[in-house]
């Protein structure tokens, strides 16, 4: 296994498609080490730190009432929890990350 740092370069975009007149999907890109969540260049293109990177897509529920609100709430809730709970966790292991993600 290499000790070389992992580097990620990501971008996100959603499309309304042909069925709906508005987009209900949400996504996020978060550098959990620096506690940044955005599509700014510092987050889109970064070295993965000891807390990792969170990439998330939430589908807008296929036209259900307030589907866009539900998908936005899902991404915001998971991101906030991971930044707070995982970001302050003293045990930085794969198992603890999975636990915090499940908790979110």
Secondary structure in CASP SS format (residue, H / E / C, confidence):
PFRMAT SS
TARGET T0000
AUTHOR 0000-0000-0000
METHOD secondary structure of the structure
MODEL  1
X C 1.00
X C 1.00
X C 1.00
X C 1.00
X C 1.00
X C 1.00
X E 1.00
X E 1.00
X E 1.00
X C 1.00
X C 1.00
X C 1.00
X C 1.00
X C 1.00
X C 1.00
X C 1.00
X C 1.00
X C 1.00
X C 1.00
X C 1.00
X C 1.00
X C 1.00
X C 1.00
X C 1.00
X C 1.00
X E 1.00
X E 1.00
X E 1.00
X E 1.00
X E 1.00
X E 1.00
X C 1.00
X C 1.00
X C 1.00
X C 1.00
X E 1.00
X E 1.00
X C 1.00
X C 1.00
X C 1.00
X H 1.00
X H 1.00
X H 1.00
X H 1.00
X E 1.00
X E 1.00
X E 1.00
X C 1.00
X C 1.00
X C 1.00
X C 1.00
X C 1.00
X E 1.00
X E 1.00
X E 1.00
X E 1.00
X E 1.00
X E 1.00
X C 1.00
X C 1.00
X H 1.00
X H 1.00
X H 1.00
X C 1.00
X C 1.00
X C 1.00
X H 1.00
X H 1.00
X H 1.00
X H 1.00
X H 1.00
X H 1.00
X H 1.00
X H 1.00
X H 1.00
X H 1.00
X H 1.00
X H 1.00
X H 1.00
X H 1.00
X H 1.00
X H 1.00
X H 1.00
X H 1.00
X H 1.00
X H 1.00
X C 1.00
X C 1.00
X C 1.00
X C 1.00
X C 1.00
X C 1.00
X C 1.00
X H 1.00
X H 1.00
X H 1.00
X H 1.00
X H 1.00
X H 1.00
X H 1.00
X H 1.00
X H 1.00
X H 1.00
X C 1.00
END
